Amino acid sequence: MHTDDLINALARDPVPALPPVRHLIARALAISLPVSVVLFVATIGIRKDLLPALAEGWFGIKLLLVGLVVVAGWQLTGSRAQPGRNLPLLGALAAGLAMLTAVALDLRIEGVAGWSERLIGDNAAKCMMLIPLLSAAPLAGLLHALRDGATVRPGQAGAAAGLLAGALGALLYGLHCTDDSPLFLGVWYLASIGLMMLLGALAGRHLLRW
């Protein structure tokens, strides 16, 4: 067979198309997130005063704020998985603005007195340990999914995956944690999510390179 005939034959051979990257990401989370849920239920579980806490306000606001971080992480992960995509900062800006607003409301409603107790809380060490633990399976799944993408910024893609995984782990942990102050959330939850972003960036540089 001549070279031209070989090239033409290869061109006619259909190549199976991969699903869109966001579908790969969603599928990865559908597989990995239940692992975190099972781990959550088997170890710490939902707080006993769930319904009264929802009625008080701060608990629901905490879950809403972490949910905004999840949305921002989803947007950033999808955009970093493919070349030529603009960086969607609206979700991240909305989450940051909502966080600052909640902290200001906390200081105004609860008062400046006692802010250090609300900041430290009762579960800082558990927060820093359990959020990364609950985020591990989603991060592994997301990194595996991103390997089928075409990212040209592996570090950024890994960091975005860490943000999404960390926010999902924080959302699960938030159902257990009794520290509902935005001050606590803004320090310890975000520090734990930041740790997952760092781990994701380091892993992405090695696993997502072409």
VENQUINOR-V929314 format. One record per run of one state. SS is the DSSP state (a for helix, b for strand, c for the rest). FROM is the first residue (numbers start at 0). TO is the last residue. If there is no record, write none. Layout:
BEGIN
SS_FROM_TO / SS_FROM_TO
END
This chain:
BEGIN
c_0_1 / a_2_11 / c_12_19 / a_20_42 / c_43_48 / a_49_55 / c_56_56 / a_57_79 / c_80_88 / a_89_109 / c_110_113 / a_114_119 / c_120_122 / a_123_145 / c_146_152 / a_153_173 / c_174_180 / a_181_206 / c_207_209
END
